[in-house]
Amino acid sequence: MNPIYEKLFDSYCVQTLREVCPYDHESLEELLDGLSLDADVRLRLDDAFYERYLQWSADAFAVGLHLGLSLFHDEVRRFGAQQFQHRARG
């Protein structure tokens, strides 16, 4: 992740993420309880799920931030009737 996005994520997003979409460790524990796993495999699975949760959260934040900045600066390319008409005239 871009270092600036990472700083913004750590400063602004982490607390909101904890409030809005907390990591559901209890549900994962219930799921893992139903499987015959040794302690090491169980711990690695738990860590892997948590890492994916954090990665998805950071990626979603970075994409949302980039989109928001692009919209703010009107840098989003618009594909539609207006662009088609502009190309047809040119």
Backbone as CSV, one residue per row, in Angstrom:
resi,resn,N_x,N_y,N_z,CA_x,CA_y,CA_z,C_x,C_y,C_z
1,MET,0.854,-1.170,0.000,0.000,0.000,0.000,0.897,1.231,0.000
2,ASN,0.438,2.238,-0.683,1.116,3.521,-0.699,1.330,3.982,0.746
3,PRO,2.546,4.446,1.108,2.815,4.858,2.493,1.864,5.941,3.008
4,ILE,1.451,6.840,2.138,0.509,7.887,2.563,-0.843,7.264,2.891
5,TYR,-1.308,6.342,2.033,-2.572,5.657,2.293,-2.486,4.853,3.584
6,GLU,-1.322,4.230,3.809,-1.148,3.428,5.024,-1.254,4.299,6.270
7,LYS,-0.635,5.468,6.230,-0.713,6.395,7.366,-2.159,6.848,7.591
8,LEU,-2.862,7.168,6.518,-4.268,7.554,6.637,-5.113,6.401,7.170
9,PHE,-4.836,5.194,6.680,-5.565,4.015,7.147,-5.364,3.828,8.643
10,ASP,-4.105,3.885,9.081,-3.808,3.705,10.504,-4.414,4.816,11.352
11,SER,-4.441,6.032,10.810,-4.931,7.175,11.584,-6.450,7.272,11.643
12,TYR,-7.111,6.942,10.533,-8.544,7.195,10.450,-9.417,5.954,10.318
13,CYS,-8.929,4.966,9.637,-9.799,3.850,9.279,-9.864,2.753,10.332
14,VAL,-8.784,2.489,11.029,-8.730,1.343,11.939,-9.829,1.412,12.991
15,GLN,-10.007,2.558,13.624,-11.033,2.677,14.662,-12.432,2.509,14.073
16,THR,-12.685,3.110,12.929,-13.987,2.964,12.275,-14.236,1.517,11.899
17,LEU,-13.223,0.859,11.401,-13.339,-0.549,11.032,-13.712,-1.400,12.243
18,ARG,-13.103,-1.117,13.367,-13.423,-1.867,14.594,-14.879,-1.667,15.010
19,GLU,-15.404,-0.486,14.757,-16.780,-0.196,15.143,-17.792,-0.737,14.133
20,VAL,-17.516,-0.569,12.854,-18.474,-0.903,11.805,-18.437,-2.379,11.433
21,CYS,-17.259,-2.925,11.284,-17.122,-4.303,10.802,-16.038,-5.021,11.604
22,PRO,-16.306,-5.305,12.871,-15.270,-5.931,13.697,-14.958,-7.351,13.231
23,TYR,-13.735,-7.765,13.478,-13.320,-9.128,13.152,-14.078,-10.083,14.065
24,ASP,-14.772,-11.041,13.475,-15.635,-11.961,14.225,-14.867,-13.226,14.598
25,HIS,-14.024,-13.096,15.593,-13.185,-14.218,16.029,-14.018,-15.372,16.592
26,GLU,-15.110,-15.054,17.266,-15.945,-16.095,17.878,-16.553,-17.025,16.827
27,SER,-17.043,-16.462,15.732,-17.617,-17.294,14.668,-16.564,-18.189,14.037
28,LEU,-15.382,-17.651,13.866,-14.293,-18.458,13.321,-13.933,-19.586,14.281
29,GLU,-13.900,-19.288,15.566,-13.619,-20.325,16.568,-14.665,-21.434,16.509
30,GLU,-15.925,-21.069,16.372,-16.983,-22.075,16.264,-16.783,-22.945,15.031
31,LEU,-16.414,-22.325,13.929,-16.163,-23.076,12.702,-14.981,-24.027,12.872
32,LEU,-13.905,-23.531,13.454,-12.714,-24.359,13.647,-12.946,-25.464,14.668
33,ASP,-13.831,-25.223,15.635,-14.159,-26.263,16.622,-14.768,-27.488,15.953
34,GLY,-15.475,-27.281,14.861,-16.123,-28.388,14.166,-15.178,-29.205,13.299
35,LEU,-13.933,-28.784,13.210,-12.949,-29.488,12.389,-11.927,-30.186,13.278
36,SER,-11.407,-31.285,12.806,-10.375,-32.019,13.547,-9.009,-31.463,13.156
37,LEU,-8.574,-30.464,13.886,-7.305,-29.807,13.576,-6.400,-29.808,14.793
38,ASP,-5.099,-29.959,14.543,-4.185,-29.822,15.677,-3.990,-28.329,15.963
39,ALA,-3.411,-28.022,17.102,-3.313,-26.638,17.574,-2.526,-25.750,16.612
40,ASP,-1.455,-26.292,16.015,-0.631,-25.493,15.110,-1.404,-25.106,13.851
41,VAL,-2.103,-26.054,13.261,-2.885,-25.777,12.051,-4.008,-24.799,12.371
42,ARG,-4.633,-24.994,13.488,-5.724,-24.107,13.913,-5.226,-22.662,14.061
43,LEU,-4.077,-22.506,14.687,-3.500,-21.177,14.881,-3.125,-20.541,13.543
44,ARG,-2.555,-21.336,12.645,-2.189,-20.807,11.331,-3.424,-20.388,10.535
45,LEU,-4.500,-21.158,10.624,-5.747,-20.781,9.947,-6.322,-19.494,10.530
46,ASP,-6.325,-19.414,11.839,-6.831,-18.214,12.510,-6.022,-16.990,12.077
47,ASP,-4.702,-17.125,12.057,-3.839,-16.025,11.622,-4.090,-15.660,10.160
48,ALA,-4.258,-16.674,9.315,-4.484,-16.429,7.889,-5.792,-15.677,7.657
49,PHE,-6.852,-16.071,8.357,-8.132,-15.370,8.213,-8.012,-13.916,8.682
50,TYR,-7.315,-13.702,9.785,-7.156,-12.344,10.300,-6.321,-11.492,9.342
51,GLU,-5.263,-12.078,8.781,-4.448,-11.351,7.813,-5.267,-10.965,6.585
52,ARG,-6.122,-11.867,6.110,-6.984,-11.572,4.956,-7.963,-10.458,5.301
53,TYR,-8.513,-10.496,6.501,-9.433,-9.451,6.964,-8.738,-8.090,6.933
54,LEU,-7.524,-8.033,7.467,-6.790,-6.770,7.478,-6.410,-6.329,6.070
55,GLN,-5.991,-7.281,5.241,-5.607,-6.936,3.872,-6.803,-6.429,3.079
56,TRP,-7.939,-7.129,3.207,-9.141,-6.682,2.505,-9.533,-5.283,2.975
57,SER,-9.469,-5.051,4.271,-9.847,-3.748,4.815,-8.941,-2.649,4.281
58,ALA,-7.645,-2.909,4.281,-6.694,-1.917,3.782,-6.885,-1.679,2.288
59,ASP,-7.101,-2.747,1.529,-7.318,-2.603,0.086,-8.592,-1.819,-0.209
60,ALA,-9.661,-2.141,0.511,-10.926,-1.432,0.311,-10.767,0.048,0.654
61,PHE,-10.043,0.341,1.715,-9.799,1.726,2.101,-9.001,2.459,1.022
62,ALA,-7.936,1.828,0.536,-7.088,2.466,-0.473,-7.862,2.724,-1.764
63,VAL,-8.659,1.757,-2.192,-9.460,1.939,-3.406,-10.483,3.053,-3.199
64,GLY,-11.148,3.041,-2.049,-12.131,4.086,-1.758,-11.501,5.464,-1.678
65,LEU,-10.338,5.544,-1.054,-9.638,6.823,-0.958,-9.224,7.311,-2.341
66,HIS,-8.669,6.412,-3.134,-8.252,6.781,-4.490,-9.453,7.239,-5.324
67,LEU,-10.551,6.510,-5.239,-11.752,6.895,-5.980,-12.268,8.246,-5.506
68,GLY,-12.305,8.440,-4.197,-12.766,9.716,-3.659,-11.908,10.880,-4.115
69,LEU,-10.590,10.693,-4.082,-9.695,11.756,-4.548,-9.852,11.998,-6.045
70,SER,-10.037,10.924,-6.802,-10.236,11.066,-8.248,-11.518,11.827,-8.549
71,LEU,-12.583,11.502,-7.837,-13.844,12.218,-8.036,-13.712,13.678,-7.624
72,PHE,-13.008,13.908,-6.524,-12.808,15.266,-6.038,-12.065,16.106,-7.073
73,HIS,-11.100,15.500,-7.731,-10.314,16.212,-8.739,-10.856,16.004,-10.145
74,ASP,-12.008,15.357,-10.241,-12.687,15.122,-11.518,-11.776,14.423,-12.528
75,GLU,-11.062,13.401,-12.049,-10.151,12.670,-12.921,-10.716,11.322,-13.348
76,VAL,-11.966,11.069,-13.041,-12.568,9.799,-13.424,-13.025,9.904,-14.866
77,ARG,-12.620,8.972,-15.658,-13.032,8.972,-17.060,-14.497,8.556,-17.140
78,ARG,-15.234,9.314,-17.915,-16.663,9.024,-18.059,-16.891,8.401,-19.426
79,PHE,-17.398,7.205,-19.414,-17.731,6.532,-20.660,-19.242,6.548,-20.782
80,GLY,-19.724,7.175,-21.790,-21.165,7.255,-21.954,-21.508,8.078,-23.175
81,ALA,-22.732,8.527,-23.209,-23.237,9.239,-24.384,-22.441,10.509,-24.662
82,GLN,-22.085,11.264,-23.626,-21.365,12.512,-23.845,-20.006,12.264,-24.479
83,GLN,-19.296,11.277,-23.987,-17.984,10.984,-24.543,-18.119,10.463,-25.972
84,PHE,-19.115,9.643,-26.208,-19.342,9.103,-27.544,-19.632,10.231,-28.528
85,GLN,-20.477,11.185,-28.129,-20.812,12.315,-29.000,-19.579,13.170,-29.273
86,HIS,-18.748,13.351,-28.248,-17.533,14.142,-28.407,-16.595,13.480,-29.410
87,ARG,-16.434,12.184,-29.327,-15.572,11.459,-30.258,-16.149,11.475,-31.672
88,ALA,-17.468,11.392,-31.782,-18.107,11.375,-33.100,-17.902,12.711,-33.818
89,ARG,-17.899,13.798,-33.043,-17.702,15.123,-33.640,-16.254,15.339,-34.066
90,GLY,-15.323,14.754,-33.296,-13.899,14.992,-33.533,-13.369,14.220,-34.637
